[in-house]
Amino acid sequence: MASQEYHEILKQGVEVWNQWRKEHRDVRPDLSGEDLADADLNDARFSFSRLNRVRFSDAQLHRAYFVHSDLSNANCSRLSTACPVREEKMPTSCRNYVVVQ
């Protein structure tokens, strides 16, 4: 599936995204380079996703999950929510805003 198709699923809302992720556990979505600034992504399940170069500036990420996700070069500026993510996959800009598991 192309990155644009993942974006279209996410655009339908977190509930639709999470249901799709539940039904497609074997898929590792690639949202690399997406602009998710200012998005309401509370409770989103991004575990095992490719999120490198994603712009999360000012996004709402309360209770979002990023375990085993690739966040290399992601822009996490101005986040105020802690998110679980593995430190070795986390860009420096995100380290002040995440809880490492």
C-alpha positions as CSV (number, residue, x, y, z in Angstrom):
1,M,0.0,0.0,0.0
2,A,1.3,3.4,-0.9
3,S,2.0,6.1,1.7
4,Q,-1.0,8.2,0.3
5,E,-3.4,5.3,1.1
6,Y,-2.2,5.3,4.8
7,H,-2.7,9.0,4.9
8,E,-6.2,8.7,3.6
9,I,-7.1,6.2,6.3
10,L,-5.6,8.4,9.0
11,K,-7.6,11.4,7.6
12,Q,-10.8,9.6,8.4
13,G,-10.0,9.9,12.1
14,V,-8.1,8.1,14.9
15,E,-11.0,5.6,15.5
16,V,-10.9,4.5,11.8
17,W,-7.1,4.4,11.9
18,N,-7.0,2.3,15.0
19,Q,-9.6,-0.1,13.7
20,W,-7.7,-0.5,10.4
21,R,-4.5,-1.2,12.4
22,K,-6.3,-3.8,14.5
23,E,-7.4,-5.5,11.3
24,H,-4.0,-5.3,9.7
25,R,-1.6,-6.1,12.5
26,D,1.0,-7.5,10.0
27,V,1.3,-4.2,8.1
28,R,3.9,-1.6,9.0
29,P,2.4,1.7,7.7
30,D,4.7,4.2,6.1
31,L,3.7,7.8,6.7
32,S,7.2,9.1,6.1
33,G,7.3,12.8,5.3
34,E,3.6,13.4,6.1
35,D,2.6,16.8,7.6
36,L,0.6,15.9,10.7
37,A,1.1,19.3,12.4
38,D,-1.9,20.5,14.5
39,A,-3.6,17.1,14.0
40,D,-5.7,15.6,16.8
41,L,-4.0,12.2,17.1
42,N,-5.0,11.4,20.7
43,D,-5.1,7.6,21.3
44,A,-3.6,6.9,17.8
45,R,-1.8,3.6,17.4
46,F,1.4,4.2,15.5
47,S,3.4,1.3,16.9
48,F,5.6,-0.4,14.3
49,S,5.1,2.5,11.8
50,R,7.5,4.3,9.6
51,L,7.2,7.9,10.7
52,N,10.6,9.4,9.6
53,R,10.5,13.0,8.7
54,V,6.9,13.4,9.8
55,R,5.9,16.8,11.1
56,F,4.1,16.5,14.4
57,S,4.5,20.2,15.4
58,D,1.6,21.2,17.8
59,A,-0.1,17.9,17.2
60,Q,-2.3,16.4,20.0
61,L,-0.8,13.0,20.9
62,H,-2.2,12.2,24.3
63,R,-2.1,8.4,24.9
64,A,-0.7,7.9,21.3
65,Y,1.5,4.8,21.0
66,F,4.8,4.9,19.0
67,V,6.4,1.7,20.3
68,H,8.9,0.3,17.8
69,S,8.2,3.1,15.4
70,D,10.8,4.8,13.2
71,L,10.7,8.5,14.2
72,S,14.1,9.4,12.7
73,N,14.2,13.1,11.7
74,A,10.6,13.6,12.8
75,N,9.7,17.2,13.8
76,C,8.2,17.0,17.3
77,S,8.6,20.7,18.1
78,R,6.1,22.3,20.5
79,L,4.6,19.0,21.7
80,S,3.3,18.9,25.2
81,T,2.2,15.3,25.5
82,A,4.3,12.3,26.6
83,C,4.2,9.4,24.2
84,P,5.8,5.9,24.6
85,V,8.6,5.3,22.1
86,R,11.9,3.6,22.2
87,E,14.7,6.1,22.6
88,E,17.0,4.7,19.9
89,K,14.3,5.4,17.3
90,M,13.6,8.9,18.6
91,P,14.9,12.1,17.0
92,T,16.6,14.5,19.4
93,S,13.7,17.0,18.9
94,C,11.3,14.5,20.4
95,R,13.3,13.4,23.4
96,N,11.9,16.2,25.6
97,Y,8.4,15.1,25.0
98,V,8.3,11.4,25.1
99,V,8.3,8.6,27.7
100,V,10.9,6.0,26.8
101,Q,9.8,2.4,27.3
